[in-house]
Amino acid sequence: MTGIFMLSMRSVGKKYRIADLEEDTAALEKEQNTLSDRINHIKSSLLAEAAVDSTGTFAARLRVLNKMKLIRSEKMFDAEHEHEEAGFD
């Protein structure tokens, strides 16, 4: 009988753990959405500022930064791909 009680208590504990994890997931999704909105707002503000700059210097700098970001992304993709090919997945 004690075994059944202990199993039941463990099951209840896992039930609450699942509920906590679901709450954490919802909070993280909300935070991700907020951050995505902020990033999009910053990007649009920078593009608007670059459009106003008559010298084109600001727009050129944004292109350089964007190109650097793309290069880093490609390197990360290549590293992940090599990792998968080596069988470390």
Secondary structure as GFF3:
##gff-version 3
##sequence-region A 1 89
A	DSSP	alpha_helix	2	52	.	.	.	ID=ss1
A	DSSP	alpha_helix	57	85	.	.	.	ID=ss2
###
